[in-house]
């Protein structure tokens, strides 16, 4: 099937057709110039095309690295979407934690189980670790001496750049996350 005799005696006198075999037509011929043949282990001679245009034609037809190039072009977009999704989720988690901490501690102040002086520390301890130190927490009362009309107001805010530990997209903004909770103080229970 792959015998050299059929190529040598192909009809033209004095011309050795075995040198003009198509690349890859014989199992021991290499597909690339000056490479080690995978099956024989021999170094094959370089095959030059006349005029130098054969290389360009071969490169246009080859698609060996097309997937790698497409992956390299799509990877930054996919990574941007991935990190954006993660950062958005962490920012929502931070905002939810701020709301929960402010609401719970304000409720504890309203039912007289936590003093307003320790409320800031209580709220700060319930926040995520990456934004505890950058959070601004204020606790105020409308009428501190009168439990019948006193309203507790708790405000927690944090810069958007500190709302996520990643801060890829949020570091470019000067906005801040802010939550405010108001609750009326309940009258102490008396017998």
C-alpha positions in Angstrom: 0.0 0.0 0.0 2.8 2.4 0.9 5.6 0.9 -1.1 8.1 3.2 -2.6 8.3 1.2 -5.9 4.9 2.4 -7.0 6.1 6.0 -6.6 9.5 5.5 -8.2 8.2 4.0 -11.4 5.2 6.3 -12.0 5.8 7.0 -15.7 8.3 9.9 -15.8 11.8 8.9 -16.8 14.7 9.9 -14.5 12.5 11.4 -11.9 12.3 9.9 -8.4 8.6 10.4 -7.3 9.3 9.1 -3.8 10.7 12.5 -2.9 7.5 14.3 -3.9 5.2 12.3 -1.7 2.3 14.2 -0.1 3.1 14.9 3.5 1.6 12.3 5.7 0.9 9.9 2.9 3.4 7.4 4.2 3.2 6.2 7.9 6.9 6.9 8.5 6.9 10.4 6.9 6.7 13.4 9.2 4.0 16.0 8.8 6.3 18.9 9.8 9.7 20.0 8.4 12.8 19.1 10.4 10.9 17.4 13.2 11.5 14.0 14.7 9.1 11.5 13.2 6.8 10.1 15.8 6.8 6.6 14.4 10.4 6.2 13.2 12.3 8.5 15.6 14.3 9.8 12.6 15.0 13.5 11.9 13.4 14.2 8.5 14.9 16.7 6.0 13.3 20.1 5.5 10.8 20.3 2.7 10.9 23.7 1.0 8.3 25.0 -1.3 9.3 26.9 -4.4 8.7 30.6 -4.1 8.1 30.7 -0.4 4.3 31.0 -0.7 3.6 27.5 0.5 4.2 28.4 4.1 1.5 31.1 4.0 -1.0 28.7 2.4 -0.3 26.1 5.0 -0.7 28.5 7.8 -4.0 29.7 6.5 -5.3 26.2 6.3 -4.0 25.0 9.7 -6.4 25.4 12.6 -4.2 23.8 15.3 -4.2 26.8 17.7 -7.6 28.2 16.9 -9.2 27.0 20.1 -6.3 28.4 22.2 -6.6 31.8 20.5 -10.4 31.9 21.0 -10.0 30.9 24.6 -7.4 33.6 25.1 -9.8 36.2 23.7 -12.8 35.0 25.7 -11.0 34.4 29.0 -10.8 38.0 30.2 -14.5 38.5 29.5 -15.4 35.4 31.4 -13.1 36.3 34.3 -14.6 39.8 34.5 -18.1 38.3 34.7 -17.0 35.8 37.3 -15.3 38.4 39.5 -18.2 40.9 39.0 -20.7 38.3 40.1 -18.7 37.3 43.2 -18.1 41.0 44.1 -21.8 41.8 43.6 -22.7 38.9 45.9 -20.3 40.0 48.6 -21.6 43.5 48.4 -25.2 42.3 48.8 -24.0 40.1 51.7 -22.4 43.2 53.4 -25.6 45.3 52.9 -27.7 42.5 54.3 -25.4 42.1 57.3 -25.6 45.8 57.9 -29.4 45.8 57.9 -29.6 42.7 60.1 -27.1 44.0 62.7 -28.7 47.5 62.9 -32.3 46.0 63.1 -31.4 43.4 65.8 -29.4 45.8 68.0 -32.0 48.6 67.7 -34.7 46.1 68.6 -32.7 45.0 71.7 -32.4 48.7 72.7 -36.1 49.2 72.1 -37.0 46.3 74.5 -34.4 47.5 77.0 -32.0 44.5 76.9 -29.0 46.4 75.5 -27.9 49.9 76.6 -27.5 52.5 74.0 -23.9 53.1 75.0 -22.8 49.5 74.0 -25.0 49.4 70.8 -22.1 50.6 68.5 -19.9 47.8 69.7 -22.7 45.2 69.4 -23.4 46.3 65.8 -19.7 46.4 64.8 -19.2 42.8 66.2 -22.0 41.5 63.9 -20.6 43.0 60.7 -18.3 41.1 58.3 -14.6 41.2 59.1 -13.5 43.0 56.0 -15.6 46.1 56.7 -15.8 46.4 60.5 -13.2 49.1 60.8 -14.5 51.2 57.9 -18.1 51.2 59.0 -19.6 54.4 60.4 -22.2 53.7 63.1 -24.4 56.3 64.9 -27.0 55.6 67.5 -29.3 58.4 68.6 -32.5 58.8 70.7 -35.2 61.4 70.3 -36.1 61.7 74.0 -33.7 59.8 76.1 -35.5 60.4 79.5 -39.0 59.6 78.3 -39.6 55.9 77.4 -43.1 56.7 76.2 -41.9 58.9 73.3 -38.3 57.8 72.8 -37.4 56.6 69.3 -34.0 54.9 68.7 -32.4 55.7 65.3 -29.4 53.6 64.2 -27.5 54.4 61.0 -24.8 52.2 59.6 -22.8 53.2 56.5 -19.7 52.0 54.7 -17.9 53.2 51.6 -18.7 51.0 48.6 -14.9 50.4 48.1 -14.8 48.6 51.5 -18.1 46.7 51.0 -16.3 43.8 49.3 -12.9 42.2 50.1 -12.2 41.9 46.3 -12.9 45.6 45.3 -12.3 45.1 41.6 -15.3 47.2 40.4 -16.5 48.9 43.6 -13.2 50.7 44.2 -13.9 53.0 41.3 -17.0 54.5 42.9 -17.3 57.0 45.7 -20.8 55.9 46.7 -21.6 54.3 50.1 -24.0 51.7 51.4 -26.3 53.1 54.1 -29.0 51.6 56.2 -31.2 53.3 58.8 -33.4 51.7 61.4 -35.9 53.5 63.6 -37.8 51.9 66.5 -39.9 53.2 69.3 -38.8 52.3 72.8 -41.1 50.0 74.6 -42.3 50.8 78.1 -40.5 48.7 80.7 -42.6 45.9 82.2 -43.9 46.7 85.7 -45.9 44.5 88.0 
